[in-house]
Amino acid sequence: MLDVTRLRVLVAVARYGSVTAAAKALNYAQPSVSHHLARLEAETGIKLIQRAGRGIRLTDAGRLLAERAAEVIGRLDAAESELAAYTGLRAGRLRLAAFPSALGTIVPAAAALLREHQPSVDLRLTEAEPPEALRMLRAGYVDVALVFRYSAEAPEAQQAAGSPDGTGSPDGTGSPDAAGGQDAAGTPGGLGRHGGLGGLPGLGSLTGHGRGEPGADFYGGVNPAADDDAAIDITEGVRERLLLEEPVYLVTSVHDTEASCADLSRYARHRWIAGCDRCRAHLLRQCALAGFTPKIAFTTDDYVAVQALVAADLGVSTLPALCLRAARHPGIKTVPLQGTRRYVFAVRYGDPPDPPAVQVLMDVLRTAAMPPQRASGNLAEEAVRLQLPGAPG
């Protein structure tokens, strides 16, 4: 059996890059760190550390063990926090990782709702794109991760979206400006509406392995990091709940004299602005389907910067509805793309049931993900339900 203290030392060395830095972070003496590393090598029978100039570096075996050790230690720390919450030693601490456009829309609304009805719960927020958020979740650094995936849209999904063209807008425009100025970010609870997402190309079958709430939580089935090249499968044991299905928009400058059109091939000669790795991959796929390779002039994962660059007529781009719901530049115009959607999931790790505080967080995230006109009518009902066992009313 490997010693957890020595594993913590190895993880610290991997994280901070030297024995000296690891010793400082752990509040250990430097010889103590070296001793733990030597004992760990003796326990495993494998060389984990090697000299590199004046310092050290992990061997391949050392890196592998450090990655797994980080997961184990993270889960132990999470178990300690959850047990403390259950036994009343701590009111409750929740840690949430989310991508930028969710942090600008869903998360603040959910956090405000949580604070209003459960002020004893301490919510910590971390910005992370989906691959990193999933790694943090699996390592136990966060309790819930908000992630997204893009997928082609099936005809039945378009019909279920409540609009002729599947944009999610009642008038078929799909524009965030439509329907009285509200955004057209789709609707949560799409699992119930579609009866599972197994029919959506690229999403795989989500109807198997469910062990949480029927029609809401799933194990496996879909790889949330399908476009991530990590050697370790970070999706093993994750449970997902679909919060939001939203359209994706072509974003052009208001100075563009061409009439807005969702046909990407008409913009084959334009310069393009790409986003994060996952969004960039989606852009490349959509342009390939339109028969061309985009000339990417700028890359940024800041959706405000993307809009500013487009407004300055420096290129065109694509953005999901949440990015436009969070902030919209007056110098852009948008048109919904056909045949593609973005799906936002709240993901947890491990077997159910979730701790009460996590269950409450999932509920407020679901409510906050609703389009504003729908969410306002649910706040009173949600306030009644959002009560932790034993918490004051």
N, C-alpha and C positions, 0 to 999 in steps of 0.2 A: 504494500500500500504506500503510495507516494505521500510525502508529508506536505500538508497544505501550506505551512509557513515557508517551506523551501520553494514551493510553486509560486507563492506571492513574490518572493525574491526574484525568481526567474522572469516573471511578468514585468516587474519593475525595471529590471535590466533591459528587457526588450523594449519597454516603453520609453525609457529615458536615455538609453544608448551607452551607459557606462556604469561601472561599479560605484564610482563616486556619487553620481547623480542619483542612482538607485538608493544608496545608503542614506543620502540626504532626504529623499522622499519618504523613506520608510522609518526615518529617525533611528537608524542603526549605525553602528560603527562600521567603517569600511572593511576591516578584517572579518567581521561577522557575516557580511554579505558574501565575501569570498569563501568563507567556511561553508555557508549554506549551499553555494553553488557546487563546491567540491563534493559535499555529501550527496547532493542530488544526482551528480554524475555517477557516484558510486552506487546509488540505489538503482539507477536505470541501466548502468553498465554501458552507457553511450556518452560520447563526448558531446557536450552541449555548448561549450564556449571555446573560442579559439582566439589567439592573439592576432591583432591587426594593427601594425605599427606600434604606437604607444598605448593603444587602447585594446579593446576586445570587441568581438562580434559573435553573434549566435551562429552555430552551424545550422544546416538544414533541419537536422533533428531537433535542435534547440528551438528554432522558430516554430516548428510544428507543435512541440510540447508547450511552448509559450502561448500559442493561439488557443489550444485546448484548455490550458490552465486558466486563461483569462475567462473563458466561458464558465468553467467550474467555479471559480472564485466569485464571478458575477452572480451566479445562481445561488451560491451560499449566502452572499450578502443580501440578495433579494429575499431569500427565505427568512433570514433574520429580521428584515424589515417587515415582511408580511406577518410573521409570527408575533412580532411586537405589536402590530396593529390589531391583530385578533385578540391578544391578551390585554389590550387596553394600555400598554406601556407608552404608546404614542398615538396621537389622534389620527395620523395617516399621512403618508408622504407619497405623492404620485410623480412619476417622471415620464415625460412625453417627448418623443422626437417627431419632428414634422418637417416637411419640405417648405420652401419659402412662401409660395402662394397660399398654402394652408395656414401658415403662421400669420398671414395677413388677412385671413377671412374666418375660417372655421374655428381656429384655436382661440382667438380673443373672445369670441362669442361664447364658446364652451367654457373658457376659464371664468368669465364673468358670471355665467349661470351657476357654475360650481361654487364660486365664492359666495354668491348670494344665498344659496341654500345649504351649503356645507362649508362654512367658514373655517372649520377646524382642519380641513384637508389642505395640505401644503403642496401646491402644484409647481413642479420645476420643468422648464421648457428648454429644449435643445433643437437648434436648426440642423437638419441633416437630410441629404438627398436619400432616396430609397435604399440603395445598396448599403450605405453607411448606417442608416437607421435600423436596418435589419440586423447588421452585425452588432450594433449596440443592444438591440433587443435580445439577441441570442446570448450575448455575454452578460446580460443582467444589469446593464447600465441604465436601461429605461424599462418601464412597465408596459407601455403601449407605443407603437410606432405608426405614424400615418405615412402611407406609401401610395404610389400611383403606378398604373400601367396603361399603355395605349393598346388599342386593338381595333381591328376592322369591325365594322358594324354589320350585324346580320339583319336581313329584312324584317324579321319578327321583332327585333329590338326597335327598329325605326317605327313600326306600327304602334308598339307599346309606349313609345315616348310621347304620345299624345299630339303628334303633329304630322302633317302630310309628308314632310321630308326628313323626319327623324331628328330635327335639330333640338328638340326639347322645348321649343317655343310654341305656344298655342296658335299663333298666327302663321307659323311656318317660317318665320324669319330667322329664329335662333339667335337674334342679336341681343347682347346685353342691354341695349337701349330699349328693347321692345317691352310690351306689357307694362306700361306705366313707369318706365325707367328702371325696372328691376332687371337683374341679370338672368340669363337663361342657362343656369348651371346644371340643369337636369334635376333629377330627384333621387333621394336616397331610398334605401329599401328596395333597390332594383332586383334583389334576389327573389323577393316575393312576387314582384311584378312579372318577372321573366320566368319564374319557376325554376331558378337556377340559371347559371350562365354557361352551361355546357354547350349551347348552340352558338356561342360567339366565337368565331375563328380566332385562334391565337391565345384564347384564354384556357383552353383545355376543359376538362370536366370538373365542376365544382360541386357536384351533387353527391359525391362519395366521401366517406370517412368522417362525416359530420358527427361530432360528439358534444357540441354545445347546444345553443338554442336552435331548434329546427329551422332550417332555411336561412340561417344567419351566419353560423360559424363553420369553418371547414379546415380540415387538415390536408396538407399535400395538394394534389390535384393540379395546382397552378404553381409555377415557380416565380415568386415575386421578384427574383433577381435574375430573370432569364437573360438579361443583357449584361450581366456582371460576370467577370471571368475569374472570380475567386475560386481557389482550389477546394476550399471547404464548403460543403453545402450548407448555406445559412438559412435554408427554408425548412429544414427538418424540424417537425414539431410545432410549426407556427399555425395559428388559427386566425382567420381573416373574417372581417365583416364589411360588406360593401356599404359605404356611406353615401357615395355620390357617383352619378354617371353624368358626364358633361360633354358638350360639343367642343370641337377645336376650330379655331378661326384663322383664316388668312388675314394678316394685318398689313395694311398698306398706308401710305401717306395720303392725307387729304389733298395734297398738291398733285397727286397722281391723276392725270387727265383721263386715264382709261376708266371705263365703267367697272365697278367692283364685280368680280367674277370668281367663282370657286374653282375654276379650271386652272390648276397650277401650271400647266404647260404654257399658258400665256405669259408666265413670268420666268420662263427658262433663261432669258437673257439678263434678268435682273441680278443684282447682288443680293445675297441672303444673309440673315442674322440668325445664328444657331444658339441654342440654349445649353442646358446641362447635357451630360453624356446620353441620358435616356431620351431627352427631348430631341437631341441632335440625331440620334438613331432613328427616331420616328420621322423627323423631317426628311432624312435621306430615303427612307422607305416610301414615303408619300411622293416624293419627287421622282423616284425610280418608277413607281406605278404610273406616273404621268409621262414617263419616257425621257427623262433628262437627269443629269447630275447637277445639283445646285452649286453655284459659285459662292462659297461661304466666305464673306469678307470680315465678319466679326463673330465672336463667340463670347457670350456672357450668360450666366444663370440668373441675372438680375432682370426681372420682367419689366421693371420701371425703365432700366437702361435700354432694353430692347425697344420699348415703345418710343423712347426719346430718339433713338437712332433712326427708327422708321419715320417718325415725324419730321426729322431733318432730311428726309428723302435720301438716306444713305443705304437703303436696302429694304427688303420686305422680309416678313417672318411669319411664323405660326405661333399662336398662343391658345392655351385652354381657357375656358370661361372664368375659372377662379382668378387667373392673373388679371383679367379685365374687371372682375368684381372687386379685387383688392385696390386697384388704382387704374384709372383710364386717362391717357393723355389726350387732350383735345385735338391734337394734330394727327390723329390716326382715324382710319375707318376699317371696319371689319366685315367679313362675310363668312358664314359657317361653311366648313369643308364637308363634303359628302363622303360617307363610307368610313369614317373614323371617329372614335370616341375616346375619352380618357376616363378611367375608373379609379376612384379614390377608396382605399381600404384602411380600416383600423385593424392593426395586427397585434396579437398577443402570442406569447410563447409558453408552451407547457400544457399540462392537462387541466381541464376545468375541474371544479368551479374556480372562478376568479375570486380574489379577495373582494370584499364589499366595496372598497373605495374604487377599485378598477371597474367594477360593474357600473358604478355611478358615472365614472369618466366616460365609459362607452355610451351611456345613455345621453349625456350632455353633448358628446361629439355628434351623435346621430341627429339630435335636435338642431344643433348649430349648423350642420351641413345642409339642412333644408333651405330652399329658396326663401328669402326674407318674408314674402307674403304668406308662406305656409308656416314658417317657424313661429311667427308671432302668435298664432292661434293655439300653439301647443305649449307655450311657456307655463300657463297656469296648471295644466295637467301634469307637466313634467315636474313642477315644483312639489306637487303632492307625492310623486313617486320617488324623488331623489332624496331618500332618507336612509342613511347608513344605520344598520342595526345598532341600537344602543345610543345613537347620536341624539342630541337635543333637537326638538322640532324647531 
